[in-house]
């Protein structure tokens, strides 16, 4: 498409990153290191363009992504199949751009997103995995996994998630729909005397700290401090003070973002 005599393209990319060394995805005031800044600097080095990318959403400091999506408008005519390799040569090793495609000029990564999946990983047992310590929250004592699974059932459907969002959330509506909520266990690892499990939440949108507060509350269920039914009662209360603590950031990963042509059936 041509604008002002220039041929421009809207490029959509999928990026994975280890968020350990970053103050979140989104550009922050001051000299804080963010994933967005790394990507924009790489694009500038490649094309000479000073531009802003648009992401499907922000991730907080220490949070990771397997499938963050972003897009940007560029005048560069670099063939689309060369973009991933070119950017990966210019970003830090903890960022990998793994897909690039041309999309309609009006495509917007955040507004066009239909649903997202987040994964939270907990290692339960005596010893942490030293090689995965930045991506797993270590819980050294036993948890009632079945009680946690039962608690997840109360989250599925359309609800007011006020209780499971930070008081800093600046949204007009706290209504969100969770399409799927599941807990998946990895095999027990004898050498570590522990195992990892993953909580997957898929919804049409998530409030600030929503997944981490849900996980913090579910861990209390697993510890026997609350019954599974509390997960539903807390929803009904619409009061952040009724829910559990906010789980640590490093266990959280933005797993996948779905768009109209990709969204699975409910």
C-alpha positions as CSV (number, residue, x, y, z in Angstrom):
1,X,0.0,0.0,0.0
2,X,1.2,3.5,-0.8
3,X,1.0,6.4,1.7
4,X,2.4,9.9,0.7
5,X,4.2,8.4,-2.3
6,X,5.8,5.7,-0.2
7,X,5.0,2.0,-0.3
8,X,4.4,0.7,3.2
9,X,3.7,-2.7,4.7
10,X,2.2,-3.8,8.0
11,X,4.4,-6.6,9.4
12,X,3.2,-8.9,12.1
13,X,5.7,-10.9,14.1
14,X,5.7,-13.5,16.9
15,X,8.4,-13.3,19.5
16,X,9.6,-15.5,22.3
17,X,11.6,-14.1,25.2
18,X,13.0,-14.9,28.6
19,X,11.8,-11.9,30.6
20,X,14.3,-12.4,33.5
21,X,16.5,-9.5,32.5
22,X,13.8,-7.1,31.5
23,X,11.5,-4.6,33.1
24,X,8.6,-6.0,31.1
25,X,7.7,-5.8,27.5
26,X,6.5,-2.2,27.2
27,X,8.8,0.8,27.0
28,X,9.2,2.4,30.4
29,X,10.2,5.9,31.5
30,X,13.9,6.4,32.2
31,X,16.6,3.9,31.2
32,X,14.8,0.7,32.2
33,X,15.5,-2.2,29.9
34,X,12.5,-3.6,28.0
35,X,11.8,-6.1,25.3
36,X,10.1,-3.4,23.2
37,X,13.1,-1.2,23.2
38,X,15.3,-4.1,22.2
39,X,13.1,-4.9,19.2
40,X,12.7,-1.3,18.1
41,X,16.4,-0.7,18.3
42,X,17.0,-3.8,16.2
43,X,14.5,-2.6,13.6
44,X,16.3,0.8,13.5
45,X,19.6,-0.9,13.0
46,X,18.2,-2.9,10.1
47,X,16.1,-0.3,8.3
48,X,17.1,3.1,9.7
49,X,13.5,3.6,10.7
50,X,12.6,5.1,14.2
51,X,9.3,3.5,14.8
52,X,7.0,2.1,17.5
53,X,5.8,-1.4,17.5
54,X,2.3,-2.4,18.8
55,X,2.1,-5.6,20.9
56,X,-0.9,-7.8,21.7
57,X,-0.4,-6.7,25.4
58,X,2.2,-5.9,27.9
59,X,4.0,-8.4,30.2
60,X,5.4,-7.3,33.6
61,X,9.0,-7.4,34.8
62,X,10.3,-10.9,35.0
63,X,7.4,-12.4,33.0
64,X,8.2,-14.5,29.9
65,X,6.5,-15.1,26.5
66,X,6.4,-18.0,24.2
67,X,4.1,-16.3,21.7
68,X,3.9,-12.5,22.1
69,X,2.6,-10.9,18.9
70,X,3.5,-7.4,17.6
71,X,3.2,-5.4,14.4
72,X,4.5,-2.3,12.8
73,X,4.3,-0.2,9.7
74,X,7.4,-0.1,7.6
75,X,8.6,1.4,4.4
76,X,11.4,-1.2,4.2
77,X,11.1,-3.6,1.3
78,X,13.3,-6.3,2.9
79,X,11.7,-9.7,1.8
80,X,9.5,-11.0,4.5
81,X,11.3,-14.3,4.7
82,X,14.5,-12.5,5.8
83,X,13.2,-10.5,8.7
84,X,13.4,-13.1,11.5
85,X,17.1,-13.9,10.9
86,X,18.0,-10.3,10.4
87,X,16.4,-9.2,13.7
88,X,17.6,-12.2,15.7
89,X,21.2,-11.2,14.7
90,X,20.5,-7.8,16.3
91,X,18.8,-8.6,19.6
92,X,20.0,-10.2,22.8
93,X,20.1,-14.0,22.9
94,X,17.1,-14.1,25.3
95,X,14.8,-12.8,22.5
96,X,13.9,-14.8,19.4
97,X,11.6,-13.5,16.6
98,X,10.2,-16.8,15.2
99,X,7.6,-15.7,12.7
100,X,7.0,-12.8,10.3
101,X,4.2,-12.2,7.9
102,X,2.6,-9.3,6.0
103,X,-0.9,-8.5,7.2
104,X,-3.6,-5.9,6.2
105,X,-2.6,-2.3,6.8
106,X,-5.3,-1.9,9.4
107,X,-4.3,-5.0,11.5
108,X,-3.6,-4.1,15.1
109,X,-2.0,-6.7,17.4
110,X,-3.9,-5.8,20.5
111,X,-7.3,-4.8,19.1
112,X,-7.5,-7.8,16.7
113,X,-6.6,-10.4,19.4
114,X,-9.6,-12.7,20.1
115,X,-8.1,-14.8,23.0
116,X,-4.9,-15.4,24.8
117,X,-3.4,-18.3,26.8
118,X,-1.2,-17.8,29.8
119,X,0.8,-20.6,31.5
120,X,2.0,-20.5,35.1
121,X,4.6,-23.1,36.1
122,X,5.1,-24.4,39.6
123,X,7.8,-26.9,40.8
124,X,6.4,-28.9,43.7
125,X,8.8,-30.9,45.9
126,X,12.0,-30.8,47.8
127,X,14.4,-29.4,45.2
128,X,14.1,-26.8,42.5
129,X,15.5,-27.3,39.0
130,X,18.5,-25.0,38.9
131,X,18.3,-24.8,35.1
132,X,14.7,-23.7,35.1
133,X,14.7,-21.6,38.3
134,X,13.9,-18.4,36.4
135,X,10.8,-19.9,34.8
136,X,9.3,-22.0,37.6
137,X,8.0,-21.0,41.1
138,X,9.4,-23.5,43.6
139,X,6.9,-24.8,46.2
140,X,8.8,-27.1,48.5
141,X,5.9,-28.7,50.4
142,X,3.1,-31.0,49.0
143,X,0.1,-29.6,47.3
144,X,-3.4,-31.1,46.7
145,X,-3.4,-31.0,42.9
146,X,-6.9,-32.4,42.6
147,X,-8.3,-29.7,44.8
148,X,-6.6,-27.1,42.7
149,X,-8.1,-28.6,39.5
150,X,-11.5,-28.5,41.2
151,X,-11.0,-24.8,42.0
152,X,-10.2,-24.0,38.4
153,X,-13.6,-25.1,37.3
154,X,-15.2,-22.1,39.0
155,X,-13.2,-19.7,36.7
156,X,-14.6,-21.0,33.4
157,X,-17.3,-18.8,31.8
158,X,-18.0,-15.0,31.9
159,X,-17.4,-13.5,35.3
160,X,-16.6,-10.2,37.0
161,X,-12.9,-10.7,37.9
162,X,-12.6,-7.7,40.3
163,X,-11.4,-10.0,43.1
164,X,-8.6,-11.4,40.9
165,X,-7.2,-8.1,39.7
166,X,-4.8,-5.6,41.1
167,X,-6.3,-2.6,42.8
168,X,-4.1,-0.7,40.3
169,X,-6.1,-2.0,37.4
170,X,-7.4,0.9,35.3
171,X,-10.3,-0.7,33.3
172,X,-13.9,0.4,32.8
173,X,-15.1,-3.2,33.0
174,X,-13.8,-6.2,35.0
175,X,-15.9,-8.7,33.0
176,X,-13.8,-11.3,31.2
177,X,-14.5,-14.8,29.8
178,X,-12.3,-17.8,30.6
179,X,-12.7,-20.4,27.9
180,X,-10.4,-23.1,29.4
181,X,-8.7,-23.5,32.7
182,X,-6.6,-26.6,33.2
183,X,-3.7,-28.0,35.3
184,X,-1.2,-30.3,33.6
185,X,1.5,-32.2,35.6
186,X,4.9,-33.3,34.2
187,X,6.4,-36.6,35.3
188,X,8.0,-36.8,38.8
189,X,11.7,-36.3,38.6
190,X,13.5,-38.7,41.0
191,X,16.8,-36.9,41.0
192,X,15.2,-33.6,42.1
193,X,12.5,-35.3,44.3
194,X,10.0,-32.9,42.7
195,X,7.8,-32.3,39.7
196,X,6.6,-29.4,37.7
197,X,3.0,-28.6,36.9
198,X,1.5,-26.0,34.6
199,X,-1.7,-23.9,35.0
200,X,-3.1,-22.9,31.6
201,X,-5.7,-20.1,31.4
202,X,-7.3,-19.2,28.1
203,X,-9.6,-16.2,27.9
204,X,-10.8,-13.2,25.8
205,X,-8.7,-10.9,27.9
206,X,-6.9,-10.6,31.3
207,X,-6.8,-7.9,33.9
208,X,-3.6,-6.6,35.5
209,X,-2.1,-9.4,37.7
210,X,-5.2,-11.5,37.1
211,X,-3.4,-14.8,36.3
212,X,-0.9,-14.3,39.2
213,X,-3.6,-13.6,41.7
214,X,-5.6,-16.6,40.6
215,X,-2.4,-18.8,41.0
216,X,-1.6,-17.3,44.4
217,X,-5.2,-18.2,45.5
218,X,-5.1,-21.7,44.0
219,X,-1.8,-22.4,45.8
220,X,-3.7,-21.7,49.1
221,X,-6.3,-24.2,48.0
222,X,-3.5,-26.7,47.3
223,X,-2.0,-26.0,50.8
224,X,-5.3,-26.8,52.4
225,X,-5.8,-23.2,53.6
226,X,-9.0,-22.8,51.5
227,X,-11.6,-25.2,50.1
228,X,-11.9,-25.4,46.3
229,X,-15.3,-23.7,46.4
230,X,-13.6,-20.5,47.7
231,X,-12.4,-19.8,44.1
232,X,-16.1,-19.2,43.1
233,X,-17.0,-17.4,46.3
234,X,-14.1,-15.0,45.8
235,X,-15.4,-14.2,42.3
236,X,-18.8,-13.4,43.7
237,X,-17.3,-11.1,46.4
238,X,-15.9,-8.7,43.8
239,X,-13.3,-7.7,46.4
240,X,-9.5,-8.1,45.9
241,X,-9.0,-8.5,49.7
242,X,-10.8,-11.8,49.6
243,X,-8.3,-13.4,47.2
244,X,-4.9,-14.8,47.9
245,X,-1.5,-13.2,47.3
246,X,-0.1,-12.3,43.9
247,X,2.2,-15.2,42.7
248,X,5.7,-14.4,41.8
249,X,6.2,-13.1,38.2
250,X,8.9,-15.5,37.0
251,X,6.5,-18.5,36.8
252,X,4.3,-16.7,34.3
253,X,4.5,-17.0,30.5
254,X,2.3,-15.5,27.8
255,X,1.8,-18.8,25.9
256,X,-0.2,-17.9,22.8
257,X,-2.3,-15.2,21.2
258,X,-5.1,-16.2,18.8
259,X,-6.7,-14.1,16.1
260,X,-9.9,-14.5,14.1
261,X,-8.6,-17.0,11.6
262,X,-6.7,-18.9,14.3
263,X,-9.1,-18.9,17.2
264,X,-10.1,-22.4,18.2
265,X,-13.8,-23.1,18.8
266,X,-15.0,-22.7,22.4
